């Protein structure tokens, strides 16, 4: 079996701006594969090329072996997209919205009722099937938006920022729906700019920034890319002027200061703390100490030189 998705040096330019700059990756069948990066990183453009919505400027992409340009109709029959923008009619019921999209996707009339019920069950909206969408919460509309992509029963589902603007409870429902789809053998390509979300949900993650792929792997593999393994956070009595001294300590890989909080990235937290406390290096009293393992955010900052923000 070929991989679910393959891209080779995929590029897309708008006028003179290159939005996607040579993306090469493989998504295996049955996995949840995350594209992680800030808004403007090129995630949606990458999804749009894979889904055949826009043509690449150069490079290639295949969906289950079907080329997205040369075999566009064959590729489209294997996938569906839940876009960031809701594609719903508020005056129709949930079931009526699904029926509309089933017709658009060419689902035979005899199969539509069963497909609609399966889609409603997948996104846990069976009890609200006959309610107008205008009465749904934001999170419910997001889930129905995903359901609309499921009535064609695709092998690959592309989800573009499916939890933006939803409450924590609805986010949990979306996660459950995505995991259930994977349990059924459906491949998920999932874009997000939420670090914790990618870490919790995705089997593998590709980190994107400014149109480029900067790292790819499981969460454990990405964490291993960091030069540090632990983060020491010191809450001081006030801002310190000793940050340059801390940065030169052999145990410190990187140091940063935010007001009275100092973070030290290290592979050896215990000897580092012993030296700081025992030698009186700081010019401010230590109010609180915390030690935590490195996170995906740490890796992202090291790879891109900036924090991941909305």
C-alpha positions as CSV (number, residue, x, y, z in Angstrom):
1,X,0.0,0.0,0.0
2,X,1.3,3.5,-0.9
3,X,1.5,6.1,1.8
4,X,-1.7,8.2,2.2
5,X,0.0,11.4,1.3
6,X,3.4,12.1,-0.4
7,X,4.7,15.5,-1.3
8,X,8.0,16.3,-3.0
9,X,9.4,19.8,-3.1
10,X,5.9,21.2,-3.0
11,X,5.8,25.0,-3.6
12,X,3.2,27.7,-4.1
13,X,3.7,31.4,-4.9
14,X,1.3,34.3,-4.9
15,X,2.6,37.1,-7.1
16,X,6.2,37.4,-5.8
17,X,5.5,35.9,-2.3
18,X,6.4,32.2,-1.9
19,X,3.9,30.9,0.6
20,X,5.1,27.3,0.6
21,X,8.8,26.7,0.0
22,X,9.6,23.1,-0.9
23,X,7.6,20.8,1.4
24,X,8.5,17.1,1.3
25,X,6.8,14.7,3.6
26,X,5.0,11.4,3.8
27,X,1.8,10.6,5.8
28,X,1.2,7.0,6.5
29,X,-2.2,5.4,6.2
30,X,-4.2,5.4,9.4
31,X,-2.2,8.0,11.3
32,X,-3.0,11.5,12.7
33,X,-0.4,13.7,11.1
34,X,-0.1,17.3,12.4
35,X,1.1,20.4,10.6
36,X,2.1,22.8,13.4
37,X,3.0,26.4,12.9
38,X,1.8,30.0,13.4
39,X,-0.8,31.7,11.3
40,X,0.8,32.5,8.0
41,X,3.3,29.5,8.1
42,X,1.8,28.0,4.9
43,X,-0.3,25.2,6.6
44,X,-3.6,26.0,4.8
45,X,-1.9,26.5,1.5
46,X,-0.2,23.1,1.8
47,X,-3.6,21.5,2.7
48,X,-5.2,23.2,-0.3
49,X,-2.6,21.8,-2.7
50,X,-2.9,18.3,-1.3
51,X,-6.7,18.5,-1.5
52,X,-6.5,19.7,-5.2
53,X,-8.2,23.0,-4.4
54,X,-5.2,25.0,-5.7
55,X,-2.4,23.9,-8.1
56,X,1.2,23.8,-6.9
57,X,3.5,26.3,-8.5
58,X,6.0,23.5,-8.7
59,X,6.6,20.1,-7.0
60,X,4.4,17.1,-6.7
61,X,1.8,15.5,-4.4
62,X,0.0,12.2,-4.4
63,X,-3.0,10.9,-2.4
64,X,-2.9,7.2,-2.1
65,X,-0.8,7.1,-5.3
66,X,-3.0,9.5,-7.2
67,X,-1.3,12.7,-8.4
68,X,-3.2,15.8,-7.3
69,X,-2.8,17.5,-10.7
70,X,-2.6,14.7,-13.2
71,X,-5.2,12.4,-11.5
72,X,-7.2,15.2,-9.9
73,X,-10.6,13.5,-10.0
74,X,-9.3,10.2,-8.7
75,X,-7.5,12.0,-5.9
76,X,-10.6,14.0,-4.9
77,X,-12.7,10.8,-4.6
78,X,-10.3,9.6,-1.9
79,X,-10.4,12.7,0.4
80,X,-12.4,15.4,1.9
81,X,-11.8,18.7,3.7
82,X,-13.2,20.3,6.8
83,X,-12.1,23.9,6.1
84,X,-11.4,26.6,8.7
85,X,-14.4,28.5,7.5
86,X,-17.7,26.9,8.3
87,X,-19.6,25.6,5.3
88,X,-23.0,25.3,6.9
89,X,-26.5,26.7,6.3
90,X,-27.9,28.0,9.6
91,X,-31.6,27.8,8.7
92,X,-31.2,24.1,7.9
93,X,-31.1,21.3,10.5
94,X,-27.9,19.3,11.1
95,X,-29.3,16.4,9.1
96,X,-30.4,18.7,6.3
97,X,-26.9,20.2,6.1
98,X,-25.4,16.7,5.8
99,X,-27.9,15.7,3.2
100,X,-27.1,18.8,1.1
101,X,-23.4,17.9,1.2
102,X,-24.1,14.2,0.5
103,X,-25.9,15.3,-2.7
104,X,-23.0,17.6,-3.7
105,X,-20.6,14.8,-3.2
106,X,-22.7,12.5,-5.4
107,X,-23.7,10.0,-2.7
108,X,-26.4,7.7,-4.1
109,X,-29.9,8.5,-2.8
110,X,-30.2,5.0,-1.2
111,X,-27.0,5.5,0.8
112,X,-27.6,9.0,2.1
113,X,-29.7,8.2,5.2
114,X,-27.1,5.7,6.6
115,X,-24.2,8.0,5.7
116,X,-25.9,10.9,7.5
117,X,-26.5,8.9,10.6
118,X,-22.9,7.6,10.7
119,X,-21.6,11.2,10.3
120,X,-23.8,12.4,13.1
121,X,-22.7,9.6,15.3
122,X,-19.0,10.3,14.5
123,X,-19.3,13.9,15.7
124,X,-21.7,13.1,18.5
125,X,-24.6,15.2,17.3
126,X,-27.3,12.5,16.8
127,X,-29.5,14.1,19.5
128,X,-29.5,17.4,17.7
129,X,-30.0,16.1,14.1
130,X,-33.3,17.9,13.7
131,X,-32.4,21.2,15.3
132,X,-31.5,24.2,13.1
133,X,-27.9,24.9,13.0
134,X,-28.5,28.5,14.1
135,X,-29.3,27.1,17.5
136,X,-26.0,25.2,17.7
137,X,-23.1,26.5,19.8
138,X,-19.8,27.4,18.2
139,X,-18.3,24.0,19.1
140,X,-21.3,22.1,17.8
141,X,-21.0,23.9,14.4
142,X,-17.3,23.0,14.3
143,X,-18.2,19.4,14.8
144,X,-21.0,19.5,12.2
145,X,-18.5,21.1,9.8
146,X,-16.3,18.0,10.3
147,X,-19.4,15.8,9.8
148,X,-20.0,17.3,6.4
149,X,-16.6,16.1,5.3
150,X,-17.5,12.6,6.4
151,X,-20.6,11.9,4.4
152,X,-18.5,11.1,1.3
153,X,-16.7,8.4,3.5
154,X,-13.2,9.5,2.5
155,X,-10.0,7.6,3.2
156,X,-8.2,10.9,4.0
157,X,-9.7,13.8,6.0
158,X,-7.9,17.1,6.0
159,X,-8.8,19.3,9.1
160,X,-7.8,22.9,9.0
161,X,-7.6,24.4,12.5
162,X,-10.8,22.6,13.6
163,X,-10.7,23.9,17.2
164,X,-10.1,27.6,16.7
165,X,-12.5,29.6,18.8
166,X,-14.2,26.6,20.5
167,X,-14.6,26.0,24.2
168,X,-12.6,23.3,26.0
169,X,-15.5,20.9,26.2
170,X,-16.1,21.1,22.4
171,X,-12.4,20.7,21.8
172,X,-12.5,17.4,23.7
173,X,-15.4,16.3,21.5
174,X,-13.4,17.2,18.4
175,X,-10.5,15.2,19.7
176,X,-12.7,12.2,20.4
177,X,-14.2,12.4,16.9
178,X,-10.7,12.5,15.3
179,X,-9.5,9.5,17.3
180,X,-12.6,7.5,16.4
181,X,-11.9,8.2,12.7
182,X,-8.4,6.9,13.1
183,X,-9.7,3.8,14.8
184,X,-11.8,3.2,11.7
185,X,-8.7,3.4,9.6
186,X,-9.2,6.9,8.3
187,X,-6.1,9.0,7.8
188,X,-6.1,12.5,9.3
189,X,-4.0,15.5,8.2
190,X,-4.5,18.1,10.9
191,X,-3.3,21.7,11.0
192,X,-3.0,23.6,14.2
193,X,-1.1,26.4,15.9
194,X,-1.8,25.0,19.4
195,X,1.3,23.3,20.7
196,X,-0.4,21.3,23.4
197,X,-3.1,20.2,20.9
198,X,-0.5,18.8,18.5
199,X,1.4,17.1,21.3
200,X,-1.7,15.4,22.7
201,X,-3.4,14.3,19.5
202,X,-1.0,13.7,16.6
203,X,1.1,10.6,16.0
204,X,3.7,12.6,14.1
205,X,4.1,16.4,13.7
206,X,5.7,18.5,11.0
207,X,6.7,21.9,12.3
208,X,6.3,24.7,9.6
209,X,7.5,28.2,9.7
210,X,7.5,30.8,6.9
211,X,6.5,28.2,4.3
212,X,9.3,25.8,5.2
213,X,9.3,22.4,7.0
214,X,11.8,22.9,9.9
215,X,11.3,19.5,11.7
216,X,9.3,16.3,11.5
217,X,8.8,13.4,13.8
218,X,7.0,12.0,16.8
219,X,6.7,14.3,19.9
220,X,9.6,12.3,21.5
221,X,11.7,12.6,18.4
222,X,11.1,16.4,18.3
223,X,11.9,16.8,22.0
224,X,15.2,15.0,21.4
225,X,16.1,17.8,18.9
226,X,16.4,20.2,21.8
227,X,19.9,21.0,23.3
228,X,18.3,20.9,26.7
229,X,16.2,18.3,28.6
230,X,15.0,20.4,31.5
231,X,13.9,24.0,32.1
232,X,14.7,25.7,35.5
233,X,12.3,28.6,36.2
234,X,13.4,31.0,38.9
235,X,11.0,33.6,40.2
236,X,13.1,36.3,41.8
237,X,12.4,39.3,44.0
238,X,13.0,41.6,41.0
239,X,14.7,41.7,37.6
240,X,18.3,40.5,37.7
241,X,21.3,42.0,35.9
242,X,23.2,38.7,36.1
243,X,21.6,37.1,33.1
244,X,24.9,37.3,31.0
245,X,26.7,35.5,33.9
246,X,24.0,32.8,34.0
247,X,24.3,32.3,30.2
248,X,28.0,31.6,30.5
249,X,27.5,28.8,33.1
250,X,28.6,25.4,31.6
251,X,25.3,23.7,32.5
252,X,23.2,26.4,30.7
253,X,22.2,25.9,27.1
254,X,20.1,29.0,26.9
255,X,18.7,31.6,29.3
256,X,15.8,34.1,29.0
257,X,14.3,36.7,31.3
258,X,10.8,38.0,31.5
259,X,10.6,40.6,34.3
260,X,11.5,38.9,37.5
261,X,11.2,35.4,36.0
262,X,14.4,33.7,34.6
263,X,14.3,30.5,32.6
264,X,17.4,28.4,32.2
265,X,17.5,25.6,29.7
266,X,19.8,22.8,30.8
267,X,20.5,19.1,30.6
268,X,21.5,19.0,34.3
269,X,19.1,20.9,36.5
270,X,20.3,19.6,39.9
271,X,24.0,20.7,39.7
272,X,22.9,24.0,38.1
273,X,20.6,24.8,41.0
274,X,23.3,23.7,43.5
275,X,25.8,26.1,42.0
276,X,23.3,29.0,41.7
277,X,22.1,28.6,45.3
278,X,25.5,27.7,46.8
279,X,27.6,30.4,45.2
280,X,25.3,33.4,45.6
281,X,25.4,34.2,41.9
282,X,22.2,36.2,41.7
283,X,21.7,39.7,42.8
284,X,18.0,39.1,43.7
285,X,16.5,36.7,46.2
286,X,14.9,33.5,44.8
287,X,11.2,33.5,45.7
288,X,10.2,30.3,43.9
289,X,11.9,27.5,41.9
290,X,10.4,25.2,39.4
291,X,11.9,22.4,37.2
292,X,10.0,20.9,34.2
293,X,11.0,18.8,31.2
294,X,11.4,20.6,27.8
295,X,8.2,21.1,25.8
296,X,7.3,21.3,22.1
297,X,7.4,25.1,22.6
298,X,11.0,24.9,23.6
299,X,11.8,23.0,20.4
300,X,9.8,25.4,18.3
301,X,11.7,28.4,19.8
302,X,15.1,26.7,19.2
303,X,14.3,25.9,15.6
304,X,12.6,29.1,14.6
305,X,14.0,31.7,17.0
306,X,10.5,32.9,18.0
307,X,7.5,32.0,20.1
308,X,4.5,30.4,18.6
309,X,1.6,32.9,18.8
310,X,-1.8,33.3,17.2
